Amino acid sequence: MRRFFWIIILICPVLASCHRQNPYPELNDPIYEDLFHSLQAKTHDLAEAKKKLAAIKKELVATRPRTIDRANDKLLLKKEQVIYQRLLQTVAYDKIRTKRRQIDDRVSYKLAFLQGKPWPNPKEYQRYLLSKKMSHSVHNWDHPNNKQ
């Protein structure tokens, strides 16, 4: 019994030190995670916009012709259709971008694993955060966030 115990103690570190590839490395990538959560949020926004568009169409049908309410509903419908189309394009783009990131992650993870390098690269994530911050910033020089 004692001999079995010592064998187990000696084998455990060997088994614990085994290093194998992760079949889903993108789940450990903060950039992929951010893109995926952004896609989910925009998909939710798209569903809400679709519901809102249907409600406006229903309201438009209920209003009487040649009234100011009907004209206002038509303007609102046009604005909501533009918003819906923009969201539809954004969701389609984000799906492609997320899938592309997943493929890039799998390729770069395999290369890093074979070369023994750390993955994901923290510098890449910092560049992503900076790029995201710059793309979402206000591009107006008079805005209070741009003044020091």
C-alpha positions in Angstrom: 0.0 0.0 0.0 2.8 2.3 0.9 4.6 1.6 -2.3 1.5 2.3 -4.3 1.2 5.7 -2.5 4.8 6.6 -3.5 4.3 5.6 -7.1 1.2 7.8 -7.3 3.1 10.8 -5.8 5.9 10.3 -8.3 3.6 10.0 -11.3 1.3 13.0 -10.5 3.9 15.7 -11.3 4.7 13.9 -14.5 1.1 13.8 -15.5 0.6 17.4 -14.4 3.5 18.6 -16.5 2.0 17.3 -19.7 1.6 20.1 -22.2 -1.0 19.6 -24.9 -2.6 22.0 -27.4 -5.9 23.7 -26.6 -8.5 22.7 -29.1 -10.3 26.1 -28.7 -7.6 28.7 -28.1 -9.9 31.6 -29.1 -11.7 31.2 -25.8 -8.5 32.4 -24.0 -8.1 35.4 -26.3 -9.4 38.7 -24.8 -9.7 40.3 -28.3 -11.9 37.4 -29.5 -13.9 37.6 -26.3 -14.5 41.3 -26.8 -15.5 40.9 -30.4 -17.9 38.0 -29.5 -19.6 40.0 -26.7 -19.9 43.0 -29.0 -21.5 40.8 -31.7 -24.0 39.5 -29.1 -24.9 43.0 -28.0 -25.4 44.2 -31.6 -27.5 41.2 -32.4 -29.7 42.0 -29.4 -29.9 45.6 -30.6 -30.9 44.4 -34.1 -33.7 42.3 -32.7 -34.9 45.3 -30.7 -34.8 47.5 -33.8 -36.7 45.0 -35.7 -39.5 44.9 -33.1 -39.5 48.7 -33.0 -39.8 48.9 -36.8 -42.7 46.5 -36.7 -44.4 48.6 -34.1 -44.0 51.8 -36.1 -45.4 50.1 -39.2 -48.4 48.9 -37.2 -48.9 52.4 -35.9 -48.5 53.9 -39.4 -51.3 51.6 -40.7 -53.5 52.7 -37.8 -53.2 56.5 -38.4 -55.5 58.3 -40.6 -54.3 59.5 -44.1 -53.4 63.1 -44.7 -52.8 63.9 -41.1 -49.7 65.3 -39.4 -49.5 62.1 -37.3 -49.2 60.1 -40.5 -46.5 62.3 -41.8 -44.6 62.1 -38.5 -44.9 58.3 -38.5 -43.6 58.1 -42.1 -40.5 60.2 -41.1 -40.0 58.0 -38.0 -40.3 54.9 -40.1 -37.7 56.1 -42.5 -35.3 57.0 -39.7 -35.8 53.6 -38.1 -35.3 51.8 -41.4 -32.0 53.5 -41.8 -31.0 52.5 -38.2 -32.1 49.0 -38.9 -30.1 48.7 -42.1 -27.0 50.1 -40.5 -27.4 47.6 -37.6 -27.9 44.8 -40.1 -24.7 45.7 -41.9 -22.8 46.1 -38.6 -23.9 42.7 -37.4 -22.9 41.0 -40.7 -19.5 42.7 -40.5 -19.0 41.7 -36.9 -19.9 38.1 -37.7 -17.2 38.0 -40.4 -14.7 39.8 -38.2 -15.3 37.4 -35.2 -15.0 34.4 -37.4 -11.8 35.7 -39.0 -10.4 36.4 -35.5 -11.2 32.8 -34.5 -9.3 31.4 -37.5 -6.4 33.8 -36.9 -6.3 32.8 -33.2 -6.1 29.1 -34.0 -3.3 29.6 -36.5 -1.3 31.9 -34.3 -1.8 29.7 -31.3 -0.5 26.6 -33.1 2.6 28.6 -34.2 3.2 29.9 -30.7 2.7 26.5 -29.2 5.2 24.9 -31.6 7.7 27.6 -31.0 7.1 27.7 -27.2 6.2 31.3 -27.2 3.5 32.8 -24.9 0.1 33.3 -26.3 -2.0 35.5 -26.6 0.4 38.4 -27.1 -0.3 41.1 -24.5 1.0 43.8 -26.8 -1.5 42.9 -29.5 -4.3 43.3 -26.9 -3.0 46.7 -25.9 -2.9 47.8 -29.5 -6.5 46.6 -29.9 -7.7 48.5 -26.9 -6.0 51.7 -28.2 -7.5 51.2 -31.6 -10.9 50.6 -30.1 -10.6 53.7 -28.0 -9.5 55.8 -30.9 -12.3 54.6 -33.2 -15.0 55.3 -30.5 -13.6 58.7 -29.6 -15.3 61.9 -30.4 -13.9 63.5 -33.5 -14.9 67.1 -32.6 -12.1 69.4 -31.3 -14.6 71.4 -29.3 -15.8 68.4 -27.3 -15.0 68.6 -23.6 -13.2 65.2 -23.7 -10.7 66.6 -26.2 -9.6 69.5 -24.0 -6.8 69.2 -21.5 
